[in-house]
Amino acid sequence: MSPAKVDFTERRGWIVPVGGREEKAGSADILRRFVELAGGDSARIAIIPTASVLPDTGERYEQLFRELGARAASSLPYAERRDADRADWMGLLDDATGIFLTGGNQLRISTILGGTPVAKALRRRNAKGVIVGGTSAGAAILSEHMIAYGEGGATPRAGTATVTPGLGLTNRVVIDQHFRQRDRLGRLLSALAYNPFAVGIGLDEDTAAFIDPDDTIHVAGTGGITIVDPSGITHSSVAEAHPGDPICVTGISLHILTAGATFNLHTRVATPPPPREDYDD
């Protein structure tokens, strides 16, 4: 799925993949910032809990977003493909100033919503300036190429990552979540070996990549983001490797970014966070 064309009079909305297990109590910095970018106390958030099989997921996020100051938060529990034809839910999507996809299984989202008017609406609304984000599975599916599943481990191996079409809000990144917690460097490297155009984003839990309309990533949260830039690859053995074989890849650039750091997806330049101002008592 290619991103929807942005009219010259418009600016694309923010795209916000979250690594999962984001803080939901206390400061809840990531979700709070999402609400602010969606309009603050004027925000109308549409929640898509399709990835989850838990019946209360949508309701929990409705409550969270309202507690964080959103004017309205509505769960749209698409459970079957025919649900994508519901005009009342499409009206809420068209009225939303922010759209958020919950965690669970990203293949549930793609099999239920892929190719439907809902998937098209998400791309269309983002192209018209609406912020769209997701956590865990809801993060993985935001890009054009989605890691559906794969084994953990630090070494890339042929067949480690299964890549399928995502929602296609952006074609500039491939996203993996729960990154360090589940040791997923190898499968992200494997996915990028097959598609070295995109930048890999490995999201730790409670960490988000706020991708602005100019395609600059702004890091937020308590963990780190692993940026894998394959643009300088000089050699890859993926074409000759048999399933399960380790892949030799040279020339990859890797950055570990924490809150306040940025990465420009056009120039491929990483900028560290500003220095901390620590004072003695």
N, C-alpha and C positions, 0 to 999 in steps of 0.2 A: 504494500500500500504506500503510495507516494503522498507526501504532505499536500494539503489543499493549497491552492495558489492564494497568496496574500495580495489583495488589491492594493494598488499604489497609494490609495488614500487611507489604508489601514495599517496597523502594526499587529503582528502575531502576538498572541497572549503568551504568558509565561508557561513553561512546561516544568513540572516539579516531580521527578521520581524520588521516592523515599525508600531507604533500605530495609524498612520493616521495624516493628517494635518501637515505633516513635513514642516519645513521652506523651502521655495523655492526661496526666495530672500535674499539678504544680505549674511550672512555667510553660510547659507544652510549646516550646519555642517554634518548632517547625509548623505545627498546625495553626498556631497563632499568626505566624507570618503569612501562611496561605490565606487565612481569612482577611488579613490586612490588604493583601494584593488583590483579593476578590472584591474589595470595596468596604472593608471594615464593618461598621454598624449598618451599612446598606447592602452587605453581601447576601446573595441568595445562592446557597450551595446545593447542587444536585449530587447525590451520593449513589454510586453504582456498586452494590455489594455482591455482584454476580460471581466473583471468584470464590466466595466463601459459601460453605454449606451450613454455617451456623445461622439459625433463623433470626437472631437478634443483632447481627452485625450492623445492618443499616441503621437500626434504631439507636445503637450506641454512638455511631458517628453523628447522627442527627443531634443527639444531646450534647456531644462534645462541641460541635461547631456552634450551637446556640450558646453554650456556656462561654465560648471564646468570643462572643459578641456578634455573630452573624445574625442578620435580621430574620433569615429563614433558612431552614435546612430540610431537604426532602429526600427520602430514600426511594430509589427506583429499582426494586428487586427483580430485575430481568432473570427469569429462571428457565424460560423456553424461548426458542427463536420467534415464535408467534407473538411473544410479549413486546418485541421490538416494533410492532405495528400499532401499539397503543397510542392514540392521539393525545390522551391526557398527559402521559409521561413525556411524550415528545414536546408538549407545550412547556413542561417544567424545564427540560433541557434548553429549549430556545429562550427561556426567560432567565436562566441561571447566569450569574456573574462568575461562578467558579464551579468546576466539576471535579469530583474526587472518586477514584476507584480504590476499593479496599483490597486487602490481602486475601490469600487463599491459594488457588491454583489458576495460573494464567491461561491454561488450556480451556478452562471453563469459560473464560471471557471470550477467547477467540472462537470456540465452537458455537457458543450461543449468540454472540454479537458480531462476529466477523462477517463482512459483506452485507450487513443490514443497514437500514436507515439510521440506526443509532450510531454505528461506527462512522458513517458519513457525517452525521451531525457533530460528533466530537471533533473531527478534523475541521469541519466548517466553522464551528464556534471558536475553536482555537485560532483559526486564521483571521477571525474577526475581532480578536483581542481578549477572548475569555481565557482565564487561567485554567489549565487542566493538570491535575496531579494524580498520583497514586502511590500506594505503599506496598512493598513486597511484590506480589503478583501483579498488583495494579501499577507498579513502576515498570516491571519487565515488559509489559505489553505496549507501553506508550510509543516505542520507536517502530520503525519500519521492519527491522529484523529483530526477532524476539528469541531469547534462549528459552526453549520450552522446558527442557530438563537436561540433566547430565551429571556425571560423577564429580566429586570434589577431588582436591589434590593440587599440588603446586606445579606439577609438570604437565604441559599440554600434550594430549594424546589424540590421535586420530579417532574421531567418533565420540570423543568425550562430551561434546556439546551438540545437542540437536537444536537447530535454528529453524524457526517457522515464521510466517508473516505475523507482524503485530498490527497495532491500530494505525501506525504510519503518521503520527503527528510530526515526527522528524526522521530524516534518514541519516543524520550526522553521527548518531551514537548507537552503540549496543550496550544494554544495561544488564547488570547482574546485581543481585541483592543479598542481604545477610552475608556479605562478602567475606570478611575475615573470620566471622563466627563459624562459617561452614566451609572455609578453605577452598574458595572458588576461583583462585587465580588461574589455575590450569584450564578450566573450562572456558573462561573468558578469552584467554590467549588462543585457545583452540578455535573459538568462534571467529575471532579476528583474523586468524590465519586463512580462513575461507573467504573473508570479506574485509580486506585491509583498507577499504575506503573509510569506514566508520571509526570513531574513537570509542574505546571501551571505557565504561564507567562502572567501577566496582564500588557499591554502596555498603558501608558498614551499617549496622542497625542504629536507629535513632540518628540518622544522618541523611541529609537531603542535598540534591543538586538543583538549585533554583536556576533554570536556564532562561535567561532574559530574551526579549524579542530580537536582540542583536547577536544571539547565539554565544553569549558568555555565561559560563557556569559560575554561580556563586555558592560556596559551600556553607552549609548551616548544620548544626547539631553537635552531638558530643563525641562522635567517632571521626573516621577519616574516609576520604574518597580516593580510591586508586584509579588514576587516569592512565590508560594504556594507549599510547599513540603509535599506530603501526605505519605511519606515513614514510618512515625511513627504513622500512624493511629492505634488507639486501639479499636475504636468502630465506626460503621456506621449503621444508621437505614435505609439506602436507600432501602434495599431489602424488608422491611416491609411497607415502606411508600406508601400511595396512591397518585395519581397525585394531585399536589398542596400542599401536606403536607410539613411542614418544616422538614428538615433532621438534625438529631443529628449526629455530627461528632466530635470525640475527638482525640487529639494527633497530629494535623496538625501543621506544622511549617510555619511561614509567615515572609517574609523579605520585606522591602521597600528599594530599591536600587536606587541611583541617579548616575549621570554621573561620570565615573571613577571607580565605584564599579564593582565587578565581582562575579560570582557564578559558581562553578564547578558542572556540572551535574553528574559527577561520584561520587565525595566525598560528594556532597550536602553541601559544605562549602561556605558561603557568606563572602566576604571581602569588607569592606567599602572603599570608595575612599581615596586617600592620603590626609593628612591635607592641607587645603588651606593656602597659605602664604599671609596674609593680612598685608599691610604696611601702616603706618600713613603718610599723606602728610607732 
